[in-house]
Amino acid sequence: MTASGEEAPGVHPRPPYGPPIHDAIAGNDLQHMKAVAEAARRALYGVDFAPVGPDRHGEVKQALDALEAAITRLDRAGGADG
């Protein structure tokens, strides 16, 4: 991966199954585990966004917090997928 977060030419990302997930679990590094889980979700559900610039970090974090709170509420209520 390049410094800008893009894949280097001819380099393909690892698939989100098997060793990457098991290696993350074995590594016992919480932040890495969360990052791998998020990457697997993006691969599973086809959701991808452009990187967030520092000037928008607070706005996106606040929106993400609201989304996570809504997910928690629905989960606890046995929402559509729960």
C-alpha positions in Angstrom: 0.0 0.0 0.0 1.3 3.5 -0.8 1.5 6.4 1.7 -1.8 7.8 0.2 -3.6 4.6 1.2 -3.8 3.3 -2.4 -2.7 -0.2 -3.4 0.6 -0.2 -5.3 0.3 -1.1 -9.0 0.1 -4.9 -9.4 -0.5 -5.5 -5.7 -3.9 -6.9 -4.7 -5.3 -6.8 -1.2 -5.6 -10.0 0.7 -9.0 -11.6 0.8 -10.9 -11.1 4.1 -10.9 -14.7 5.2 -8.6 -17.4 6.5 -5.2 -16.2 7.6 -5.8 -12.4 7.8 -8.6 -12.9 10.3 -7.0 -15.7 12.2 -3.7 -13.8 12.4 -5.5 -10.8 13.8 -7.1 -12.9 16.5 -3.8 -14.5 17.3 -2.0 -11.1 17.4 -4.3 -10.0 20.2 -3.9 -6.3 19.1 -7.4 -4.7 19.6 -6.9 -1.9 17.1 -5.6 -4.3 14.4 -8.5 -6.7 15.1 -11.0 -3.9 14.7 -9.3 -2.7 11.5 -9.4 -6.3 10.1 -13.1 -6.7 11.1 -13.9 -3.4 9.4 -12.1 -4.4 6.2 -14.0 -7.7 6.2 -17.3 -5.9 6.6 -16.4 -3.6 3.6 -15.6 -6.6 1.5 -18.7 -8.5 2.5 -21.2 -5.6 2.0 -19.5 -3.7 -0.8 -19.3 -0.4 1.2 -16.3 1.7 0.6 -15.6 5.4 1.1 -12.9 7.8 0.2 -10.4 8.6 3.0 -11.5 11.3 5.4 -9.4 14.4 5.5 -8.3 15.9 8.8 -10.7 18.8 8.3 -13.7 16.5 8.3 -12.5 14.0 10.9 -14.7 15.4 13.7 -17.8 15.5 11.5 -17.4 11.9 10.3 -16.6 10.7 13.9 -19.8 12.3 15.2 -21.9 10.8 12.4 -20.3 7.4 13.0 -21.0 7.6 16.7 -24.7 8.3 15.9 -24.8 5.4 13.5 -23.3 3.0 16.0 -25.8 4.2 18.6 -28.7 3.5 16.2 -27.3 0.1 15.4 -27.0 -0.7 19.2 -30.7 0.4 19.7 -31.9 -1.8 16.9 -29.8 -4.7 18.0 -31.2 -4.5 21.6 -34.7 -4.2 20.2 -34.2 -7.3 18.0 -34.1 -5.2 14.8 -34.7 -6.3 11.3 -31.5 -8.3 11.1 -31.4 -9.3 14.8 
